[in-house]
Amino acid sequence: MEATKVFFERHTIRKYLDKPVSKEILEKVLTDATRAPSWANSQPWEIYVAAGEKLEALRVAYLKSFQNHEPHTQDLPTPKAWPEYIDNRLKKSFAESFKSMGIVRDDEAARYRNWKNNYEFFGAPIGVFLCLDTSLSDWSLFDLGMFANSLMLAAKAHGLDTAPAASSVSYPHHIRKILDIPDNQKIIVGIMVGYADVEHPYNQYISSRVPLEEVVHFRGI
């Protein structure tokens, strides 16, 4: 795939086919992703790949916690508030997404099913959980973000689809126990990987991007 094309082909997929992903393809994707840059080539990422019985055990545990209304306890705190201009972008995106899925504001059952889908990991056959040593600084978090993006672009280049999901790390105690992640590692984010169910309503929405002049500030050019 052309390098420039992959940026436009990749978008978040929220429903996957019941189709396995081979370890061979995953190794190719991860090999490509580890070319991501990092401070002094520190490569701080710790990567846990869950599939089969392990991922199913996570799904069962997550659904139980979700249905019991257990509070989220992410290792990386989620934002409590946004600047107004960013909050407006979020609201616009949520509205467009629900409209594309045919979910109206008052349809509580449909909204619940959509929210529950997050805790089922979108039906993906692979979950990749990215971690950092607790002693590392925000610079390593920045490095991990570059790795995460490289992972998603590499996946698309190899014919796979992805979904980065804050909800996938809502209950880190389940991940830590089931995937045997040591206490000295923070569980930062999960990225679901698989083959998109392209016909599913959840996958019809492709988010827009703000124009360059809204976010790019040229100086001296």
C-alpha positions as CSV (number, residue, x, y, z in Angstrom):
1,M,0.0,0.0,0.0
2,E,1.3,3.5,-0.9
3,A,2.7,5.2,2.2
4,T,0.4,8.2,1.8
5,K,-2.7,6.1,1.1
6,V,-2.6,4.2,4.4
7,F,-3.3,7.3,6.4
8,F,-6.6,7.7,4.7
9,E,-7.5,4.0,4.6
10,R,-7.1,3.5,8.3
11,H,-10.0,4.4,10.5
12,T,-11.4,3.0,13.8
13,I,-13.3,-0.3,13.3
14,R,-15.9,-1.1,16.0
15,K,-17.2,-4.5,14.7
16,Y,-15.0,-7.4,13.4
17,L,-15.6,-10.6,11.5
18,D,-15.3,-13.9,13.3
19,K,-12.1,-14.6,11.4
20,P,-8.7,-15.4,13.0
21,V,-5.5,-13.5,12.5
22,S,-2.4,-15.6,12.0
23,K,0.5,-15.2,14.3
24,E,2.7,-14.8,11.2
25,I,0.8,-11.6,10.1
26,L,0.9,-10.3,13.6
27,E,4.6,-10.7,13.8
28,K,5.0,-8.8,10.6
29,V,2.8,-6.0,11.8
30,L,4.7,-5.8,15.1
31,T,8.1,-5.9,13.4
32,D,7.1,-2.9,11.3
33,A,5.6,-1.1,14.3
34,T,8.8,-1.4,16.3
35,R,10.5,0.9,13.7
36,A,8.7,3.7,15.5
37,P,11.1,6.4,16.9
38,S,11.7,6.9,20.6
39,W,13.9,9.0,22.9
40,A,17.5,7.9,22.3
41,N,16.1,4.7,20.8
42,S,14.9,3.7,24.3
43,Q,12.0,1.6,22.8
44,P,10.2,1.7,26.1
45,W,7.1,-0.2,25.0
46,E,6.0,-3.5,26.6
47,I,3.5,-5.3,24.3
48,Y,1.0,-8.0,25.4
49,V,-1.0,-9.7,22.6
50,A,-4.2,-11.5,23.7
51,A,-6.1,-14.0,21.6
52,G,-8.2,-17.1,21.9
53,E,-9.0,-18.2,25.5
54,K,-7.1,-15.3,27.1
55,L,-9.0,-12.7,25.2
56,E,-12.3,-14.5,25.8
57,A,-11.5,-14.6,29.5
58,L,-11.0,-10.8,29.4
59,R,-14.3,-10.4,27.5
60,V,-16.2,-12.3,30.2
61,A,-14.5,-10.4,33.0
62,Y,-15.1,-7.0,31.4
63,L,-18.8,-7.7,30.6
64,K,-19.4,-8.7,34.2
65,S,-17.7,-5.5,35.5
66,F,-19.6,-3.4,33.0
67,Q,-23.0,-4.9,33.8
68,N,-22.2,-4.5,37.5
69,H,-21.5,-0.8,36.9
70,E,-18.1,-1.1,38.4
71,P,-16.1,2.2,38.3
72,H,-13.3,2.5,35.8
73,T,-9.8,2.4,37.3
74,Q,-7.5,3.1,34.3
75,D,-3.8,3.2,35.1
76,L,-3.6,6.3,32.9
77,P,-6.2,8.8,34.2
78,T,-8.8,9.8,31.6
79,P,-9.6,13.5,30.9
80,K,-12.0,15.2,33.3
81,A,-12.7,18.2,31.1
82,W,-11.8,19.6,27.7
83,P,-11.2,23.1,26.4
84,E,-14.5,24.4,24.8
85,Y,-13.2,24.2,21.2
86,I,-12.1,20.6,21.6
87,D,-15.3,19.7,23.5
88,N,-17.2,21.0,20.5
89,R,-15.3,18.7,18.2
90,L,-16.1,15.7,20.4
91,K,-19.8,16.5,20.5
92,K,-19.9,16.9,16.7
93,S,-18.2,13.6,16.2
94,F,-20.4,11.8,18.7
95,A,-23.6,13.2,17.0
96,E,-22.4,12.2,13.5
97,S,-21.4,8.7,14.7
98,F,-24.7,8.0,16.3
99,K,-26.6,9.3,13.3
100,S,-24.6,7.0,11.0
101,M,-25.5,4.1,13.2
102,G,-29.2,5.0,13.2
103,I,-29.2,5.5,16.9
104,V,-31.5,8.3,18.1
105,R,-31.0,10.2,21.4
106,D,-33.9,8.5,23.2
107,D,-33.2,4.9,22.1
108,E,-31.7,3.8,25.4
109,A,-31.6,0.1,24.3
110,A,-29.6,0.9,21.2
111,R,-27.2,3.2,23.1
112,Y,-26.7,0.5,25.7
113,R,-25.8,-2.1,23.0
114,N,-23.4,0.3,21.4
115,W,-21.7,1.0,24.7
116,K,-21.6,-2.7,25.7
117,N,-19.9,-3.4,22.4
118,N,-16.8,-1.6,23.8
119,Y,-16.5,-4.1,26.6
120,E,-16.8,-7.0,24.2
121,F,-13.7,-5.5,22.5
122,F,-15.8,-5.0,19.4
123,G,-15.7,-8.8,18.7
124,A,-12.1,-8.5,17.6
125,P,-10.0,-11.7,17.6
126,I,-6.9,-9.9,18.8
127,G,-6.3,-7.4,21.6
128,V,-2.9,-5.7,21.9
129,F,-2.2,-4.0,25.2
130,L,0.5,-1.4,25.4
131,C,2.4,-0.9,28.7
132,L,5.2,1.2,30.2
133,D,7.4,0.8,33.2
134,T,6.0,2.9,36.1
135,S,9.3,4.7,36.5
136,L,9.2,6.3,33.1
137,S,8.3,9.9,32.3
138,D,5.8,11.5,30.0
139,W,8.4,11.4,27.2
140,S,8.1,7.6,27.1
141,L,4.3,8.0,27.0
142,F,4.9,10.2,23.9
143,D,7.1,7.4,22.5
144,L,4.4,4.9,23.2
145,G,1.9,7.0,21.3
146,M,4.1,7.0,18.2
147,F,4.4,3.2,18.5
148,A,0.6,2.9,18.8
149,N,0.1,4.9,15.6
150,S,2.8,2.9,13.8
151,L,1.1,-0.3,14.9
152,M,-2.3,0.8,13.5
153,L,-0.8,1.9,10.2
154,A,1.3,-1.3,9.9
155,A,-1.8,-3.3,10.5
156,K,-3.7,-1.6,7.7
157,A,-0.7,-2.0,5.4
158,H,-1.0,-5.8,6.1
159,G,-4.8,-5.9,5.4
160,L,-5.9,-5.6,9.0
161,D,-8.1,-3.1,10.9
162,T,-7.8,-1.6,14.3
163,A,-9.5,0.2,17.1
164,P,-7.6,2.1,19.8
165,A,-10.0,2.0,22.8
166,A,-9.8,3.7,26.2
167,S,-12.6,1.4,27.3
168,S,-10.4,-1.6,26.8
169,V,-8.2,-0.6,29.8
170,S,-11.1,0.5,32.0
171,Y,-10.6,-2.5,34.3
172,P,-6.8,-3.0,34.4
173,H,-6.9,-5.5,37.2
174,H,-8.5,-8.0,34.9
175,I,-5.8,-7.5,32.2
176,R,-3.1,-7.7,34.8
177,K,-4.3,-11.0,36.2
178,I,-5.3,-12.7,33.0
179,L,-2.3,-11.6,30.9
180,D,0.1,-11.9,33.8
181,I,1.4,-8.3,33.6
182,P,3.7,-7.3,36.4
183,D,2.8,-4.5,38.9
184,N,5.7,-2.3,37.7
185,Q,4.1,-1.8,34.3
186,K,1.3,0.7,33.7
187,I,-1.4,-0.5,31.3
188,I,-1.8,2.4,29.0
189,V,-4.1,1.5,26.1
190,G,-5.6,-1.4,24.2
191,I,-5.7,-1.7,20.4
192,M,-8.1,-4.2,18.9
193,V,-7.0,-5.9,15.7
194,G,-8.8,-8.0,13.1
195,Y,-10.8,-8.0,9.9
196,A,-13.5,-5.4,9.6
197,D,-17.2,-6.3,9.3
198,V,-17.6,-3.7,6.6
199,E,-21.3,-4.0,6.3
200,H,-22.0,-3.5,10.0
201,P,-23.7,-0.2,10.9
202,Y,-21.1,0.6,13.5
203,N,-18.4,0.7,10.8
204,Q,-20.1,3.2,8.4
205,Y,-18.9,6.3,10.1
206,I,-15.5,7.7,9.2
207,S,-14.6,10.8,11.3
208,S,-13.6,14.0,9.6
209,R,-10.6,16.2,10.4
210,V,-10.5,19.9,11.0
211,P,-8.9,22.0,8.2
212,L,-5.2,22.7,8.5
213,E,-5.7,26.4,9.2
214,E,-7.5,25.5,12.4
215,V,-4.5,23.5,13.9
216,V,-1.4,24.4,11.9
217,H,0.4,27.7,12.7
218,F,3.0,28.6,10.1
219,R,5.8,30.9,11.1
220,G,8.3,32.2,8.6
221,I,6.9,30.2,5.6
